[in-house]
């Protein structure tokens, strides 16, 4: 600072040329804390260390232009500039710093939430706020709060990304609540890209439904546990959650599972499927089937479920594209039985990538949740 004070004095002593006068004014303003003048000085000085000092002063005093220059010229000090930008209320800096801490293993979920879920950050963190206010609400406002368990705090970034993508895709997670939990002893492994298998207290001691975040492996679900990997997106999450809401897969099940499920040896009555051991029925049998369908309130006329044959029997299967009875692939690996679904579309229960959740399915989810209370 003594060196640069001497520069100012010398500048003041040299002539009264208008250019020098301009420089004098700029130096005076810089020492008085004017960020615009400080940035001008930084851009004029040839010495890197001197220009760095004045550019930093300009940024500290509120110059966002100086801040952006520092980010570009000194990327190794990125965290320093993000902290400075956040203190200045710079939207991009706030978002990047919040994202940095979201990915950071040294920042707990509760600390991150307490720091960033504040009114002053609502605009730059609008996407995060929407996720928090939709899915991370007080327990007394939720039908159910599902723990999402990971082995490290850095996985909270995946947690938020899944929920944010769920909002963007419009997957049926309405009224769902989630909380992020770290269990350091959680261990998940997958061999050859197969389903992930997890061990730890979260697996052996938990009596409630939960979601486990693994690093790799195929997603899977049981009545109490869903396992997701880093490759799992929001459509996978919705598909697996739908199993908890009473939905069965509409793709062809593996033979061993299909044998148990399609022959009625599985403790599960799906809301989106019925299984028959015949493709034709009498009038009385068809009426009975119509009366037992989980979607019976949506079919209108029982005759829309089949076509009458010349012998008086009814061949199962609806002809139109409305709600009715349409063959599903679920039991294709089991002889003598057929699975039927209520819609003709390829839904997310057959292929999660379609993200197709017909209005009927959304209603069935709400009905299932209501009956589960």
DRENKOLGU-795777 format. One record per residue: x, y, z of N, C-alpha, C, O in turn. Coordinates in steps of 0.02 Angstrom, whole numbers, plus 50000, padded with zeros to 5 digits. Example, Ala and Ser with C-alpha at 12.3 -4.5 7.8 and 13.67 -1.06 7.14 Angstrom:
! residues 2
506604971650390506154977550390506604983550390507124983450423
506424988850354506844994750357506455000250394506705005750402
***
This chain:
! residues 373
500414994050000500005000050000500435006350000500255011249968
501015006350035501475012150035501695013649965501725019349943
501855008149928502085008849859501565012449816501715017049779
500935010049823500405013049782500215020049807499945024049768
500335021549871500235028349895500725033149863500545038849846
501345030949855501855035049822501665036349750501775041749723
501375031249718501165032049648500645037649643500675041749597
500185037649690499665042849689499975049749697499795054449661
500445050449745500765056949758501135059349696501075065149676
501525054849665501895056649605501425058649549501565063349512
500855054949544500365056549492500095063549501499995067149452
499965065449564499685071949578500185077549563499985083149546
500825076049570501345081049562501525082349489501805087549473
501355077649445501565078249376501035082049336500495079449323
501205088249317500805092149270500065092649285499805089749332
499735096449243499015097349249498655095249186498085097249174
498985091049145498675088249085498025084849103497955081649155
497525085549057496865082849073496885075349084496495072849125
497325071649048497375064449058497625062849128497375058349161
498115066749150498365065649218497825067549269497745064149320
497465072749256496925074549302496415068949308496175067449363
496265065849252495805060249252496085054549294495725051449332
496725053249287497045047849326497045049549400496925045349443
497175055949414497175058049484496485056749515496425054049570
495975058849479495295057849504495145050449514494825048449562
495385046249467495265039149471495615036049532495325031849567
496225038349545496585035749603496245037949668496155033949714
496065044249671495715046549731495085042549744494945040449800
494695041449690494075037649697494205030449717493815027449755
494745027849692494905020849709495065020149783494815015549816
495475024749809495635024449881495035026049924495005024249982
494545029549893493935031049931493435025349930492905025649962
493595020049892493165014149891492675013749834492195009849838
492785017649781492335017449722492505011349680493045011049650
492055006349675492215000249639492325001249564492724997849533
491955006049534492055007349463492755009949450493085007549403
492985014649490493655017349482494175011949497494685011549462
494065007849547494535002549565494614997549507495174995249494
494074996049473494124991449417494494994749359494874991449324
494375001249348494735004749296495485004749309495895003649264
495675005849372496385005649391496664998549378497204997849351
496284993549398496514986549388496634985049315497114981649297
496204987649272496274986349200496834990249168497074988549114
497054995749201497594999849174498284997549195498764998349158
498334994649255498984992949282499284986849247498934981949236
499924987149229500234981549194500434975749241500444969949220
500594977449303500824972249349500234967849370499714970449392
500324961349365499794956649381499574957049454498984956949469
500074957549499499914957749570499524964049588499054963849628
499724969749557499374976049571498664975949543498194978149576
498594973549483497924973349453497474968549491496874969749498
497774963049517497384958249557497124961749620496544960849639
497564965649653497354969049715496764973649702496274973449739
496804977849650496264982649638495624979249611495074981549624
495724973949573495134970249548494764966949607494154966849609
495144964449653494844961449713494484966749755493944965549781
494804972549761494484978049797493824980049764493334981349798
493834980349698493224982249662492674977149673492094978949684
492854970749670492354965549681492084965749752491484965149763
492534966749801492324967049871491844972749883491404972349925
491934978149845491504983949853490884983849808490524988749803
490774978149775490134977249740490154976949665489624976649634
490744976949634490784976549561490714969349538491174965349546
490154967649508490054960849482490474959649420490654953949406
490624964949383491064964249325491764962049348492074957749317
492004965149401492654963249429492644956049454493124952349446
492084954249485492014947349510492064942349453492394937249460
491724943649398491754939049341492454938649312492674933349291
492814944249311493504944149288493944939849333494364936049309
493844940349398494224936349445494084928849435494534924649438
493444927249423493264920249411493624917449350493864911749350
493664921549297493984919249235494744918949242495054914249218
495034923949274495764924449277496074920149331496664918149326
495694918649384495964914749440495484909049457495214908949513
495374904349411494894898949423495084894349481494644891149510
495714894149499495924889849554495644892349621495624888649670
495444898749623495154901649684494394902249678494084906749707
494094897749639493384898049624492954898549687492494902549690
493114894549738492704894549799492724901349833492224903749859
493304904449832493384911149862492924916049827492594920149860
492884915749760492474920549723491734918949732491314923549732
491564912549738490864910849750490624913549818490064916049823
491044912949868490864915649934490784923249930490314926049959
491244926449894491204933749888490574935649850490214940249870
490434932149795489834933649755489194932549795488714936349788
489194927249835488604925949877488494931649927487924933849938
489034934149956488984939650004488724945949969488404950150001
488864946549904488634952449866487924951549840487624956249813
487644945449848486974944249823486944942649749486424943349718
487504940549721487534938949650487204932149637487424927049662
486664932249597486274926149586486664920149562486614914849593
487054920749507487454915049484487934912349536488014906249542
488244916849574488704914549627488334910749682488574905649706
487744913249700487344909949751487164902949728487234898149767
486934902249666486744895649640487354890949638487304885249660
487914893449613488514889149607488784887149675489014881549684
488764891749723489014890049790488554885049824488784880349856
487894885949816487414881149845487514874349813487474869249847
487624874149747487744867849712488394864649736488424858549745
488914868649746489544866149771489454862749839489714857249850
489084865949883488974863049949488514856949947488564852449988
488064856949898487624851149889488034844949871487874839449892
488564845949831488994840449810489524838749862489874833649855
489594842949913490154842249960489984837350016489464837950049
490424832550026490324827450078490384830350148490144827450196
490714836150153490824839150219490244843550243490284846350298
489734844250203489154848350221488554843750230488334840550182
488284843550289487714839150302487084841850269487054847650250
486584837550262485954839650233485614845150274485374850050247
485614844250340485284849250383485644855950380485324861150380
486314855850378486684862050374486564865550307486484871650304
486534861550254486404864450188485704867650186485614873250162
485224864050213484534866450213484474872850255484144877650234
484784872950313484754878750357485084884850326484864890550335
485624883650288485984889350259485614892150198485554898250191
485374887850154485134890150089484384891050084484144894750040
483994887750127483274888650123483074894750163482734894350214
483304900550138483184906950170482874911750119483014911250059
482454916450141482094920950095482544924550046482354925549988
483144926650068483574930550023483844926449965484094929349916
483794919849969484044915649915483484912749871483614908749827
482874914749883482314911649849482344912449774482184907749737
482534918249750482534919449678483094915549643482944911849596
483724916149664484244912349628484194904749638484444900949597
483874902549692483804895349705483084893149697482844888749733
482734896149649482014894749641481874887349630481384884649657
482294883949590482184876749578482244872649641481854868049653
482744874249682482844870649745482254872049793482004867549826
482044878349795481484880149839480854876249820480494873949864
480734875549755480134871949734480154864649754479654861849775
480744861649748480834854649770480714854049845480344849649868
481024858549883480964858349956480234859249978479994855550021
479904864049949479224865549970478714860449945478154860049970
478904856449893478464851349868478564844749904478074841349921
479184842849915479334836049939479634835650009479634830350039
479884841250035480244840950099479864845450148480114850650169
479274843150166478834847050209478804844050279479024838450289
478534847750327478444844950394478014838650392477554838150352
478164833950436477824827450435477064828050441476704824050412
476824833050478476104833550488475734835950426475114836050426
476094837750373475774839750311475834834250258475634835250201
476124828550277476264823250229475864816950243475734815250301
475654813550190475354807050197475864802150226475694798050269
476484802550202477024798250224477684801650208477754804550155
478154801250254478824803850241479304798050232479394794050278
479604797550174480024791850157480764793750166480994798550134
481134790150207481854791450214482224789350150482094784050122
482664793650127483114792050072483814791450102484104796450124
484084785350104484684783950143485284783150097485254779650046
485834786450115486454786050077487034785050125486974786250185
487604782950097488194781750139488594788150149489024788350194
488474793350109488874799550114488424805550103487924805250067
488614811050134488214817250129488204820050058487734823450039
488724818550019488754821149950488184818349907488034821249855
487884812749927487344809849888486694814049892486214812749856
486704819049935486114823549937486014827049871485464829149855
486554827749832486494830749765486074826249720485654828749682
486174819749723485774814949684485044815049709484584814749669
484964815549773484304815749805483904821649777483334820849756
484194827549778483854833549754483734833049678483204835049654
484224830449641484164829849569483574825349550483204826949503
483484819949585482924815349572482254818949582481794818249541
482194822549637481574826049652481454831849603480884833149584
481984835249585481914840849538481694838249469481254841149437
481984832649448481794829749384481074827149387480714827349337
480874824649445480184822249453479684827949441479164826949410
479854833849466479414839649455479394841549381478864843049354
479984841349349480014843449279479644838549233479334840649185
479694832049249479364826949208478624826049225478244823349186
478434828449284477744827549305477584820449325477024818149315
478074816949354477944810149377477474810349437477444815349473
477104804949449476574805049500476814804349572476674799349605
477184809349596477424809149665477014813949709477234815849763
476434816049684476024820949720475914818749793475774812849806
475974823449838475864822449910476404817949941476334815849999
476924816449904477474812449932477964816949969478094822549948
478224814550024478724818250062479334813750072479274807750081
479924816850071480544813150077481024816750124480994822950131
481444813050157481974816050198482624812350184482634806250174
483174816150184483834813350169484174811250233484204815050281
484444805150234484764802350293485434799250274485474795850223
485944800450314486604797350302486704791750352486654792750412
486854785750326487034779950367487724777750344487784774650291
488244779250383488934778050361489084770750348489534769150310
488714766150380488864758950372488494755850313488534749750302
488124759850274487774757150217488274755050163488704758950143
488214748850141488654746150089488214743150034487804738750048
488304745349973487914742749917488394740349863488864743949845
488274734349837488704731549785488274728849728487704726849737
488574728849669488254726049610488784722749567489314725649554
488654716649546489124712949504488844712449433488274710249422
489264714449385489064713849316488454717849296488094715849250
488344723449329487774727549312487104724949335486584727449314
487124719749378486494717049404486204721549459486484726849474
485654719349488485344723349541485824724349599486204719949618
485784730349627486214731849685485934728349747485324727949757
486384725949789486204722949853486544726849908487154728149905
486174728749959486434733150012486414729750080485974725650094
486904731450122486934729050190487054735050237487254740450214
486924733950301487024739350350486404739850395485904736550384
486464744150445485914744950492485274747350458484724745350478
485344751550407484754753950372484364748350339483764748950327
484724742950324484394737250291484134732250342483564729950337
484544730650392484374725350438483894727550493483514723450519
483894733950512483504736150569482874740050551482424740850593
482834742550491482274746850473481624742850466481614737550435
481094745550494480434742550488479974746750445479384744950435
480224752250418479804756650378480044756650306480604754450291
479624759150262479824759650192480374764950185480364770150218
480854763350142481424767850133481724766950063481614761950030
482094771950043482454771749980483204771949994483434776250032
483584767349965484304767149974484644769449910484454767349855
485144773749917485524776149860486184772449854486614773149897
486244768549801486864764849788487254768449732486974772549696
487894766849726488294770049674488164767049606488164770549556
488044760449604487944757149540487464751249547487294749249602
487244748549490486794742849490486094744749467485924750649464
485704739749449485024740849427484574742349487484684739849542
484074746349475483584747949527483134742049541483034737849497
482874741749602482424736349620481994738649679482134743749710
481464734749693481044736449749480784730149783480674725049751
480684730749848480344725649889479794729449925479754735549920
479364725949962478834729649997479074735150043478694739850056
479694734850068479944739950114480524744050088480674749350116
480864741750035481484745050014481524745849939481404741149901
481684751949918481854753349848482604754949846482854758949886
482954751749800483674753249790483754756649723483554753949671
484064762549724484204766349664484954767249657485314767449707
485194767849596485904769349585485974776249556485474779749545
486584778349544486704784949515486444785349443486344790749417
486334779549412486054779449345485294779949346484984780749293
484994779449404484264779649409484014786849403484244791249439
483544787849358483264794549351482564794849382482344790049414
482224800349372481564801349403481054796349378480604794449416
481104794249315480624789449289480714782649322480224779049332
481324780849340481454774649376481164775149447480844770449472
481284780849479481014781849547480254781149547479974777749590
479924784249498479184783949495478954776749484478464774549514
479294773049440479114766049426479164761849489478714757949505
479724762649525479824758549585479334760549640479074756249676
479214767049648478724769249698478024766549681477634765049727
477874765949617477214763449597477094756349622476524754449634
477624752549630477534745749659477264746349731476854742349752
477494751449767477244752549835476514754849834476154754049883
476314757749778475634760349773475164755249741474604756949722
475384749049735474944743749712475004741749639474594737949615
475504744249604475574742749533476064737049521476584736649554
475894732849474476344727449452476664729249385476414733549349
477214725949370477544727049306477094724749249476754719649254
477114728549194476724726649135477164723849080476914722149026
477824723549092478264719949046478284712649065478054710749119
478554708449022478584701249036479054699949095479654701249092
478774697349150479174695849209479644689949195479514685749151
480184689749232480634684049228480254677649245479814677749287
480414671949212480014665849221479894663849293479324662149310
480404664049336480314661849405479814666349442479374663849477
479894672849434479434677549467478734677049436478234677249472
478714676349370478064675949336477674669749358477064670049366
478014664249368477664658149390477314659249456476744657149465
477644662549502477344663849568476794669149563476244668249589
476944674549529476464680149526475844678249486475284679449508
475944675449427475384674249382474944668349403474384667649380
475214664149446474814658549471474534659949541474274655449574
474574666249562474254668249624474624666449687474334666349741
475274664849681475664662949740476104668749765476644667649791
475854674649756476244680549774475784685149814475234686649792
476014687449873475564691349918475464698549894475684703349926
475134699149837475074705749807474484705749760474444701549715
474024710449769473454711149724473524717749687473354723049716
473754717649626473904723949590473284727849572472744724949562
473354734449570472794738649551472754739749476472264742349451
473274737749440473294739049367473244732649326473294733049264
473154726949357473124720649319472604715949348472454716049408
472314711849304471954705849325472224700149283472464701149227
472194694249310472474688349276471924683149268471564681649316
471864680549209471354675349195471694669149168472234669449139
471364663449179471624657149152471234655149090471274649349067
470854659749062470484658549001470424665048962470454670448991
470354664448896470274670348855469554671348832469394676248799
469114666648851468404667448837468004666048901468234662348944
467414669148906467004668448965466264668248946466064670648892
465874665548991465144666048984464934673049005465334676949032
464314674648992464054681249011464114682349086464324687649108
463934677249124463964677949197464674678749221464804682849266
465134674949192465844675549212466114682549195466494685449234
465924685149137466164691649117465894697049164466254701749182
465264696549182464974701349229465344701149296465484706249326
465494695149319465854694349383466554697449378466794700749424
466884696249320467544699249310467494706849312467894710149346
467024709549276466934716849274466834719749344467074725149359
466474716049387466314718449454466914718149500466914721549552
467424714249482468014713649526468604717849502469114718049536
468544721149446469094725149420469244731149466468774734549487
469884732349482470044738349522469824744849488469744749949521
469744744649422469534750549385468804750049360468624753049310
468404746149396467724744849373467304751149366466854751449324
467444756249407467054762349404467174766349340466814771049324
467684764349302467874768149243467674764849177467764767749123
467394758649181467284755049118466594756349087466504755049028
466124758849125465464760049097465064753649088464694751649133
465114750549031464734744549013465184738449015465714738448983
464984733249051465384727149055465514723948987466004720448978
465074725248939465154722248873465744725348834465954722648783
466004731048858466584734048825467224730248838467744731848809
467184725348883467784721448901467924715548855468454712548858
467444713948812467514707948770467084708548708466684713148701
467164703648663466764703348602466364696848602466634691448613
465714697348591465274691448592465404687148530465434689748474
465494680648541465614675848487464964672548465464444673248497
465004669048410464404665648384464124660448431463524659148431
464554657448472464324652348519464044655348584463874651648630
464004661948586463724665248645464244666948698464094670748744
464854664348692465384666048741465694672748721465614675248665
466064675548768466374682048758467134681448755467444678548799
467434684148701468154684048693468444690348727468274695948709
468864689148777469114694848816469554699548775469904697448729
469504705748793469904710948759469464716448731468984715048695
469624722648749469234728348725469474730448656470054729448637
469014733348618469184735448550469384742748546469824744548507
469064746948587469204754148581469804756048623470124751848656
469964762448621470574764848656470414767748725470854770548757
469804767048747469614769548812469814764548866470124759448852
469624765948927469764761348983469364754948972468774755048957
469704749348979469374742948968469814737248991470034736949048
469934732548944470324726548959470804725348901470584723748845
471444726148913471944725548860472504720948885472714721148943
472744716748839473254711848859473894715248881474144719748847
474154713048937474814715248962475314709548951475114703748945
475954711148949476474706148937476694702549000477104697948997
476434704649057476674702349122476764694749126477274692349151
476274690949103476274683649111476454679949047476274674149040
476794683249002476964680048938477404673948946477414669648902
477764673349001478214667649013477874662049052478214657349075
477224662449059476854657249095476294654749050475884658749025
476274648249039475764645348995475084645149030475034643949091
474564646448992473884645449017473574651249055473004650749077
473924656749062473644662549096473784668849055474264669149017
473364673849064473434680249029473344685949078472884685949119
473774690849072473714696949113473374702349072473494703049012
472934706149105472554711449072472654717949110472654718049172
472724723349072472794730049102472214734449078471864732549031
472104740249108471514744349092471584748749031471084751349006
472194749849006472294754348950472704751048896473064746148909
472654753548835473024750648779473724753448774474154750548740
473854759048805474504762348799475074758348830474964754348876
475674759548805476274757148839476414762048895476634767648882
476294760048956476364764549013477054764049044477474760049024
477164768249095477794768149131477894761649170478454760249191
477374757749180477444751349214477694745849166477894740549188
477674747249102477974742649053478664745149033479134741149026
478724751549023479364754549006479404761349040479074766149020
479814761749092479834767849133480034773949091479854779549108
480404772949037480644778548997480084782248962480164788048943
479504779048953478944782548921478664788048966478394792948942
478734787049031478444791749080477694792949067477444798349078
477354787749042476644788249028476254785849089476274779949107
475904790549121475484789049179474774791349162474604797049176
474374786949133473694788949116473324791749176473474790149234
472824795849162472434798849215472144793449261472114794449322
471934787849233471674782449273472184779949323472024778649381
472804779249301473334776849346473454781849403473554779849460
473434788249387473514793249439472944792849490473044793749550
472344791549465471764790649511471844784449553471674784449612
472094779049523472204772849561472724773849616472674770949670
473234777849601473734779349652473424783049710473534781249768
473024788049696472704791849749472224787449789472184788049851
471864783049754471404778449789471784773749835471584772349891
472354771349810472754766649850473014770049913472984767249968
473264776249905473514779949962472964781350013473064780850073
472374783149987471814784650032471614778450072471464778950131
471604772750038471404766550073471944764150120471804760250166
472564766250109473114764050152473124767750218473444765550265
472774773350223472774777350285472404773650341472354776250397
***
